[in-house]
């Protein structure tokens, strides 16, 4: 399981914690939940169908999504 702490615009809440299980399902909670053990920091910009991610561990990635949205978040990938 991986934990993502995100701060920014476009999510359900300004600050949220998302838990992604190994089977791909996700659970999100408001605010910062539990201890933070940073593994990486990222900037994610989602404009229309395109998502750009600058991850300081994995580098730059671009993805195409099936729905339109606008998001601009800074996140921390954390270990549980």
ABEGO torsion letter per residue (X at the ends): XBBBBBBEBGBABABBBBBBBAAGBBBBBBEBBEBBBBABBBBBBBBEABBBBBBAAAEBBBBBBABBBBBBBBBBBBBX
